[in-house]
Amino acid sequence: MPGSCTLEHAALSALRNLAMRVRCTVEHESLNALRHLAIPGSCAVEHASLSVLRNLAIPGRCTVEHTALSALRNLALPGKCTVEHTALSALRNLAIPGMCTVEHTALSALRNLPIPGRCTVEHVALIALRNLAIPGRCT
């Protein structure tokens, strides 16, 4: 989409992706009722759950994403980084200082999506999740 917005589709049934103004992103990813609320600025609020789901946008260009079946906590680090938690058991995402993001989404496959102009790190594990920092602004 025009600008710095992104649209991501990932659902089982009905799925709608709406791009908000500025550099915000709205991601739909649920089975039942799903609501997306965009906070003013460059932040994004993403809803994706089966039961109770809460999305809190941290001031700045950070995003907080909730995607879980049980208890799930998302912590946004200062700066333009995002921390995304998506797991059934215990899953930790650590954002390295800079503009990079570390995204964990899995019990089986873990994929780290790159921010435009940055690098990518792909994780594939069931037990231990480790982020290896490559020289530069990578994670």
Beta strands, then each sheet from edge to edge (+ up, - down):
strand 1: 44-47
strand 2: 63-66
strand 3: 83-85
strand 4: 102-103
sheet 1: 1+ 2+ 3+ 4+
end
